[in-house]
Amino acid sequence: MIHAMSLPSQTANARRKLIAFAPEIWHALALLAIDSHRSIQSLADEAFLDLLRKHNRPTSLKEALRESARRLPANDDMPPERHGT
């Protein structure tokens, strides 16, 4: 028996979204979950993390803050431009 507290989707900050799958996709996911001894939620978490990484999107608040700081010119490692007079 799996306890609700151990599932990532059961945390206080979890968001829920109903997603529809084609029957053949759902069947393939269910078989993969059984064969790998994992839950559909675990497979979905892995898939969405992979998708975010593929598109260079942050997966945590810490990563998001780090990325936003890098976008500011003041944080560039390049020396300021010098104008000749």
Secondary structure, DSSP 4 states (H G I P E B T S, - for coil): ---GGGSGGGSTT---------HHHHHHHHHHHHHHT--HHHHHHHHHHHHHHHTT--SSHHHHHHHHHHTSGGG-SSPPP----
